[in-house]
């Protein structure tokens, strides 16, 4: 089954289907469930997974789609082309 991502109102992203979660270095993370909740509030102690902290901190976000257009692609620049100040 293809992956689906559902943004919950004032809560996490629910991910179901055939998916893989990678860490910041591109390594696969162990996921033991067919459905997971990914943190949107940034306060979870188990990031990238949700631990319910959004309720404690009063996180607010719409559950539906954004009115902003989604970019067709994101360009990732090689490290040597990134200017740092």
C-alpha positions in Angstrom: 0.0 0.0 0.0 1.4 3.4 -0.9 2.4 5.7 2.0 -0.1 8.4 3.1 0.6 11.3 5.4 -2.2 12.9 7.3 -1.7 16.2 9.3 -3.8 16.0 12.4 -5.3 19.3 13.7 -3.2 20.5 16.6 -1.2 17.3 16.5 1.3 15.1 14.6 1.6 13.8 11.1 0.1 10.3 10.9 2.0 8.1 8.4 0.6 4.8 7.1 1.5 2.4 4.3 4.8 1.5 2.8 7.3 4.0 4.1 10.9 4.3 5.4 12.1 6.8 8.0 15.7 8.0 7.6 17.9 9.9 10.0 19.7 13.1 9.1 22.6 11.1 7.6 20.2 9.1 5.4 20.5 5.9 7.5 17.3 3.9 8.0 15.7 4.1 11.5 14.1 1.2 13.2 10.3 1.5 13.0 8.3 -1.3 14.6 4.8 -0.2 13.6 2.8 0.0 10.3 1.4 3.4 11.4 3.5 6.1 13.1 3.0 9.6 14.3 5.7 12.2 13.4 6.2 15.3 15.6 5.1 18.7 14.2 5.5 20.8 17.4 9.3 20.3 17.7 9.1 19.5 21.4 8.9 15.7 21.4 11.6 13.9 23.4 11.4 11.1 20.9 11.8 13.1 17.7 11.1 12.6 14.9 8.3 10.6 16.5 5.4 12.2 18.5 5.2 11.6 22.2 2.1 13.7 22.9 4.0 16.8 24.1 2.1 19.0 21.6 -0.9 18.8 24.0 1.2 20.1 27.0 2.7 23.0 25.0 -0.6 24.1 23.4 0.7 23.4 19.8 -1.8 24.7 17.2 -1.8 23.9 13.5 -4.5 23.2 10.9 -5.2 19.6 10.0 -6.0 20.2 6.3 -3.9 21.2 3.3 -2.1 24.5 3.1 -3.2 27.1 0.7 0.4 27.7 -0.3 1.6 25.8 -3.4 4.0 22.9 -2.9 7.3 23.3 -4.8 7.8 20.7 -7.6 11.2 19.9 -6.3 13.8 21.1 -3.8 17.3 21.6 -4.9 20.0 20.5 -2.5 23.4 22.3 -3.0 26.7 20.5 -2.5 28.3 21.6 0.7 31.1 23.5 -1.0 28.5 25.8 -2.7 26.8 26.8 0.6 28.0 30.1 2.0 28.2 30.3 5.8 28.5 33.5 7.7 
